[in-house]
Amino acid sequence: MLKVGITNCRETDVTDENTAVGCGSGGLPVFSTPRMVELMEATCYESVLDDLEEGQGTVGTSLNVQHVSAVPVGLTVTCRSELVEIDGRKLTFQVEVRDETGIVGTGIHERFVINNEKFMDKTNSKRNRITELGNPSHPQGSAGKQMLKRMNRSHYELTGWGLDHLTFEPGDHILDVGCGGGQTLYRLAETYPEITLDGIDYSDVSVELSRETNESFISSGRTFIQKASVDELPYEDDFFDKVITVESFYFWPDHDKGLREILRVLKPGGKLLIICEVYGDAPLSPRERENIQKYTMFNPTRAEYREMMERNGFHKVEIHVRENDKCICVIGSK
């Protein structure tokens, strides 16, 4: 049960990493203000964990500090917090940090008690709003650019898992269909310095951000990005060694036509790799099913992927899914 007088202590050694130089907040090798603030907040946060009701948490809303003494590398700083006031859901803490010689900093910290689930639902609604405004099927405007930047980060691990199913050779020419924010192109160019890459997307915002992301590789002549649609690829027959598409297959305008176009531009023996976060017969949550319907996402089952690939001329079709996950990658050969 929460009550005035709850205390907690936490300490940390001053190292090169938590100095002002180490964290970029100043030019001297002394304990940094940002790390002192971190220590203060963590000490207060930990102090009341065992006194909250199930499903509750706290979030910091205010921290007024004074950093009064510098601490060199090699000393230890100790933070002590005390809960000094409870006003409804608002908790006020008095905080003091000391080293072996005396006071380093003081502060007053306020935290609010929240219901974790409701808090995150409200917070995530901001991201959902950006996704709605940005339009995942055809990114547009500033919201679309924000959404693509987030996807560059959030799809990184999924993309790596899918790419591991292909072998890239020196001299390969790769096409990324629906290149989005350009992170996959950048990753491949950085990892494989002897390959050439093309990217297409039918969104102006995607093309713009992909070019920004890959500016250095475009300048060196290794990466080329243009606006185009998968159902009318601006390339000659037998042009690419491999074609990849990450989290864009859901939104192709005509999947059969797109697959036939990719088959056309692939060299004999070339491969198509489709990477998606969900598939039709995965154990999808109600929220995921709602989003699939909301954004009109084409989401085949594993059997439907195989039939569709073979119907459009691909052979040696491989289907890979992650155990205890909903991710899929589909590989077809020309």
N, C-alpha and C positions, 0 to 999 in steps of 0.2 A: 504493500500500500504506500502510495506517495505521501511523504510528510517532510516538512521543513527540517533541515538538519542533516539530510543525507549527504555523505561525503565520498570522495573517491580520489585515488592517487594514481598517477601514471608517469613513467619516466622514459627518457630516451637519451642515448649517447649522441654527442655532437660529432658528426662526421663530415667529410668533404661533400657528401651528397645533400645534406640538409643545411648547408651554409647558404648565405646570400648569393655567392658565386655559383654554387652547385644548382640552385633552383632558379637562377636568373633574375633575382629580385634586387641585386646590388653587386658591388664590385669587390667586396672584402670577404675573407674566409671566416665569417662569424655566423653563429646560429641565426637563421633568417626569420624575419617576422612572419611570412606565410607558414613556415613549419611550426612556429610557436602558436599561431592561430589554430592550425590543425590539431596540435596537441591539446589545446584548451577545449576545443569542441569535442574531440574524442573522449576526453576525460569526463566531461559533463554527460555526453550521450551514454557512456557505459554505466554511469553512476545509478541511473534509474531503470535500467533494462529489466531487472528482476522484480521491480515494483509496479510494472504496467500490467494491465489486463490482457488476456489473450487477444491477438490480432491488433494490438495497439503498438505504436512507435512514437518517436519524437522527431521533429525537424527543427533545425536552427533557423531563427528569424532575425536575430540581431546579435552583434558582438562588438562591444566597445572596448578597445584595448589600449594599453600603454606599454611600449617596449622601452624599458628604462636602462638596461645594461647589456653590453655585448658579451657573448660567450665564445671562446675560441674552440677550435677542434680539440678533442680529447677529454673535455669535461662532460659531466652528465647533468641534464636538467630534469627537474621533477615538477610536475603540475599537480596542484591540489584544488579540487572543486568542492563547493558546498551549495546545496539547494537552499536559498534564503527566502524565497517567496513562492507561493502557489496562488494564482488568481484564475480560477476556472481551469482552462486548459493551458494557460500560460505558466511556464516554469522559469524562474529567474535564478541564475547561479552566480556566485562570486568565485572568481578564479585567480590563482596566483601561481607563477612559475618562478622557481629558484634554482640556482646552481650551488656548488659547494661553498661559494663565498657570499651569497646573498640573493636579493630579489632581482629577477630578470625582467618580469613583466606582470601586469595585473589586468583584470578585465571583468566586465559584467556581460553575461551571456544569457539570451532568452531563447527558449525552445517551446514549441507547442506540441501537445499530445494529439495524435491523429489516429484515425482508423486506417491501417496500411492499405487495405484493399480499395476502399473508397478514394483515398488520396491518389493512388496510382491510376485508378480509372479516370479520375479528373485530369491528372497530369497527362496520361496517354491520349486523352481526347485532343490535346493540342497537336500531337503528332498526326493523329487521324485526320484532323482538320487540314493540316498541311498536305497530306496525301490526297484528300478530296479536291482541294484547290489546285494541286499540282497535276492531277490526272495521270495515274500510273500507266494508262494505256497510250497516252500521247502527251508527255510532259510539256508544260507550258508555263510561262511567266516566272516571277520570282519564287513562287511557291514550288513550281516544278523544279527549279534549280536547287532549292533547299532539299527537296525530296531526293533528288539524284545524288547530292552530296552525302546524304544519310545512307542511301543505298550503296554507295561506294564503300562505306564502312561496314554496313550490316551484312552485305553479301560476300564479304572477303573470304570468310572461312568456308562457306558453301562453295564458292568458286574454286578455291584451292582443292577441295575434296573432289570436285568434278574433273578438274584439269589433270589430276593425278592418274586418271584413267587413259590418258593419251601420252604418247611419246613424241616429243618435238625434236626434229633433226635440223642440223645446220643447213641453211638454204631454204627451209620451209617458207612458204607464203601462206599466211593465215588471214582469214576473214572473220571478223566479229560482227554478227548480225544483231542489230538492236544494241549498239555499244553503250547506250545510256550515258552515265557520267564518265566513262572512259577508263575506269580503274582496271578492268581486265586487260585492255590493250597495254596500259602502262606496266602492269605486272608481267605480262609476257615479254614485252620489249626489254624490261630490266633483267629478267631471269635468263632470257635466251638472246644474247647479243648478235647472233648470226642468223636471225629470222627477220622477215619483212611482214608488216601487218597492215591490213586495211580494216576500216570500221565504217559501218553505215548505220544510220538511224533516220526515221522519217519525222523526227521532232527537231525543230530548229534549236530549241533549248538544249537538247541532248548533244547535238552536233557542236554547239558552241562550247559547252562544258567539257566534252571529250577533247576538243582541240586545246582548251586551256590546260587540262590535266596532262596532255601528251605533247606540250609545246616543244620540249627539248628533242623528243624523238621525231617529231614532224620536221623540225629544223635540220636534223641530221639526215633526213631522207629515208628513215626506216619505217615511218608510220604515215598512213594516208587516211583521212577521214572525210566523208562526204554525206550529204543528205540523199537518201534513197530508201526504197521499200523492198522488202524481201521478195515480193511477188513480181518485181521487175528489176533484177540486179544489173547494174551498168558495167558488166564485165563480159569478156569473151568466154567461149566454151573452154573447159579444161584449164582453168586459170589458177585455182588454189589447191594446195596440198591438204588443207584442213579448214573446216568452217566450224565455228563455235557460236552458241547463243546462250546467254545466261539470263534467266528470269524474264525473257521477252516472248517466249513461245506462246504464252497465254493470249497475247494480244495481236498475233499476226492476222492480217485482214483475210487471207485465204490460205489455210494450212497446207492443203494439197498443192496448190500452185506454188507456194513458197518452197516446199520440199522439192518439187520438180525443178525449180529454178536453182536451188542449191546443188542438186545432182548435176545440172548442166554445167555449172561453173567449177565443179570439183574435177581434178585430174583423175584418170583411172587409178583405182586403189585408194583414192582420197577418202577422208572420213569426216562425218558430221557428228558433233557433240552437242547435245541439248542438256542443259542443266536447269533444274527447277526445284524450288523449295517444297512444293507439294505435288501430289499426284492423286488421281481420282479415287483409287482404292486404298489410300493411306488412312490411318485412324485420325481423321481431321476433327478438330474441336468445333463446337457450334459457331464460335467467332470466325474461324477460318472459312467455314462453309458460307457464312453470311457475307464475308468479304468477296469470296469467289462469285457469288451471285450479284453482289452490289456492283462489282467492277466488270462483270460479264467476262470472266476469265475462262478460257478454254482449258480444261483440266482433265486430260485423258487418264484412263486406268493403264496399268502396265500392259495388259493384253491389247488395249486400243492403240497404244504407242507402237507396239510391234506390228500390228496389222496395218497401221497407217504408213509406217516406214517401208514395209515390204510392198505395199500397194503402189507406192510412188517410186519404186525402183531400187531401194536400198537393200543390201543383203548383209549377212553376218551381223545381224542386229543384236546388240548387247543391251541388257537392261540391268542397271545397278541401283539398288536402294540401300540406304544406311539402316542397320539394325537399330530398333527402338527410335526411329526417326521418320520423317516424312519426306526426305529429300530423294530425288531421283536424277540419274543421268542416263541418257539414251545415246548409244553410238551406232551409227550405220555406215557401211562402206559402199563405195561406188564400184 
